[in-house]
C-alpha cells in the first residue's frame, strides 16, 4: 500500500487510486461498505450520471456513483479488475462518500495505492479543521477498525 498526499492541484480537486485487481473476499467487503456508505448518504448520491431519481451501482464488477443533480461532477468508478483511476469531485458533497470508500479500500485491499490533491488524513484525522473529517466519521461509523496509519 502507498499513499501520496499533496496540496491543491491546478487541474482541480482530484483523488487517484490504483490496484492490481481485488480478491473476491475483499471485493465482497468493499461492496458491503460502499452500499452502507451510499445508503447513509443517499440524499446526495445518484448513479454515474447524477440524474434525478437514479441510484448508485454496487455490483459484482464495480462501484459507480456521482453526486446528485447539480452537485454531480465526475463520476466515481471503482473496478474489481486492475485499475489506475481518478475522480475529480471539486469538493462537492459526494466527495465524502468517495473518500470514505477509498479509505476503506486503502485499509482493506492488498496493494491499493491512493493519492489526493487534498489532505485526506491531516495531521490529526479527528481535527475538525481536517477537510475529510466527515469521510473518516462515515468510515468509522460503518466499520470498527483501528485508525488508518500513513506509512512514513
ROMAR-177126 format. One record per residue (C-alpha): x, y, z; residue number from 1; chain. Coordinates in Angstrom, 1 decimal. Each point is the difference from the previous one (the first is absolute). Layout:
      X      Y      Z  nr kette
      X      Y      Z NUM     A
...
This chain:
      X      Y      Z  nr kette
    0.0    0.0    0.0   1     A
    1.1    3.5   -0.6   2     A
   -1.5    3.4    0.5   3     A
    1.1    3.3   -1.4   4     A
   -1.6    3.2    1.1   5     A
    0.7    3.4   -1.6   6     A
   -1.4    3.5    0.1   7     A
   -2.7    1.3   -2.4   8     A
    0.8   -0.8   -3.6   9     A
   -0.5    2.5   -2.9  10     A
   -2.2   -2.6   -1.8  11     A
   -2.7   -0.1    2.7  12     A
   -0.7   -1.9    3.2  13     A
    0.7   -3.6   -0.9  14     A
    0.5   -3.4    1.7  15     A
    2.1   -2.7   -1.7  16     A
    0.2   -3.8    0.7  17     A
    1.4   -3.1   -1.5  18     A
    0.0   -3.7    0.7  19     A
    0.9   -3.3   -1.7  20     A
   -3.5   -1.5    0.4  21     A
   -2.0   -0.6    3.1  22     A
   -0.4   -3.5    1.5  23     A
   -3.5   -1.4    0.2  24     A
   -0.2    0.1    3.8  25     A
    1.4    3.5    0.1  26     A
   -2.4    1.1   -2.8  27     A
   -3.0   -1.3    2.1  28     A
    1.2    2.2    2.9  29     A
    0.4    3.0   -2.3  30     A
   -3.5   -0.5   -1.4  31     A
   -1.5   -0.3    3.5  32     A
    1.7    3.1    1.1  33     A
   -0.8    2.0   -3.1  34     A
   -3.7   -1.0    0.2  35     A
   -0.1    1.1    3.7  36     A
    1.7    3.3   -0.7  37     A
   -2.2    0.8   -3.0  38     A
   -3.1   -1.0    2.1  39     A
    1.0    2.4    2.8  40     A
    0.5    2.8   -2.5  41     A
   -2.6   -0.9   -2.6  42     A
   -1.3    3.6    0.1  43     A
    3.2    1.1   -1.8  44     A
    0.8   -3.0   -2.2  45     A
   -1.3   -1.0   -3.4  46     A
    1.2   -2.3   -2.8  47     A
    3.0    0.9   -2.1  48     A
   -2.0    2.7   -1.9  49     A
   -1.3    1.7    3.1  50     A
   -3.5    0.1   -1.5  51     A
   -3.0    0.4    2.3  52     A
   -1.6   -3.2    1.3  53     A
    3.0   -2.1   -1.1  54     A
    1.8   -2.3    2.4  55     A
    3.7   -0.8    0.5  56     A
    1.2   -3.4   -1.3  57     A
    1.8   -2.4    2.3  58     A
    0.5   -3.4   -1.7  59     A
    2.1   -3.0   -0.8  60     A
    2.4    2.0   -2.2  61     A
   -0.1    3.6    1.1  62     A
   -1.2    2.8    2.3  63     A
   -1.3    3.0   -2.0  64     A
   -1.6    3.3    1.3  65     A
    0.0    3.7   -0.2  66     A
   -1.4    3.0    1.9  67     A
   -3.7    0.9   -0.3  68     A
   -1.1    2.2   -2.9  69     A
    1.9    3.4    0.0  70     A
    2.3   -1.4    2.8  71     A
    1.3   -2.6   -2.5  72     A
    3.4    0.4   -1.5  73     A
    2.2   -3.0   -1.3  74     A
   -1.4   -3.4    0.7  75     A
    1.8   -2.3    2.5  76     A
    0.7   -3.4   -1.6  77     A
    1.8   -2.7    2.0  78     A
    0.6   -3.2   -1.9  79     A
    0.7   -3.5    1.5  80     A
    2.5   -0.5   -2.9  81     A
    3.4    1.6    0.0  82     A
   -0.4    3.8   -0.3  83     A
    1.8    3.3    0.1  84     A
   -2.7    2.6    0.3  85     A
   -0.8    3.5    1.3  86     A
   -3.1    2.0    0.9  87     A
   -0.3    3.7    0.1  88     A
   -2.6    1.0    2.5  89     A
    0.7    3.7    0.3  90     A
   -0.8   -0.4    3.8  91     A
   -3.7   -0.5   -0.8  92     A
   -2.1   -1.8    2.7  93     A
    0.4   -3.4   -1.5  94     A
    3.8    0.2    0.7  95     A
   -0.7   -1.2    3.5  96     A
   -1.1   -3.4   -1.4  97     A
    2.7   -0.2   -2.6  98     A
    2.7    0.6    2.7  99     A
   -1.7   -2.5    2.5 100     A
    0.0   -2.7   -2.7 101     A
    3.6    0.7   -1.0 102     A
    1.2    0.0    3.6 103     A
   -1.8   -3.3    0.6 104     A
    1.7   -1.5   -3.0 105     A
    3.3    1.4    1.1 106     A
   -0.4   -1.8    3.4 107     A
   -1.5   -3.3   -1.4 108     A
    1.3   -0.6   -3.5 109     A
    3.4   -1.5   -0.7 110     A
    2.4    2.4   -1.8 111     A
   -2.6    2.9   -0.3 112     A
    1.8    3.2   -1.0 113     A
   -1.7    3.3    1.0 114     A
    0.8    3.6   -0.5 115     A
   -1.9    3.2    0.1 116     A
    0.2    3.7   -0.7 117     A
   -1.5    0.5    3.5 118     A
    1.3   -0.9    3.4 119     A
   -1.9   -3.2    0.5 120     A
    1.5   -0.8    3.4 121     A
    1.2    3.4    1.3 122     A
    2.3    0.1    3.0 123     A
   -2.8   -1.1    2.2 124     A
   -2.8   -1.9   -1.8 125     A
   -2.6    1.0    2.6 126     A
    1.0    3.7   -0.1 127     A
   -3.2    2.0   -1.0 128     A
    2.1    2.0   -2.4 129     A
    1.0   -3.1   -2.0 130     A
   -1.9    0.3   -3.2 131     A
   -0.8   -3.8    0.1 132     A
   -1.2   -0.4    3.6 133     A
   -3.5   -0.7   -1.4 134     A
    1.3   -2.8   -2.2 135     A
    2.0   -1.5    2.9 136     A
   -3.1    0.2    2.3 137     A
   -2.0   -1.8   -2.7 138     A
    2.7   -2.6   -0.3 139     A
    0.2   -0.7    3.7 140     A
   -3.8    0.1    0.5 141     A
   -0.3   -3.0   -2.4 142     A
    3.0   -2.1    1.0 143     A
    1.9   -0.5    3.2 144     A
    3.6    0.2   -1.1 145     A
    3.0    1.6    1.6 146     A
    1.0    3.5   -1.2 147     A
    1.6   -0.2   -3.4 148     A
    3.8    0.6    0.2 149     A
    2.0    1.7   -2.8 150     A
    3.3   -1.6   -0.7 151     A
    3.0    2.2    0.7 152     A
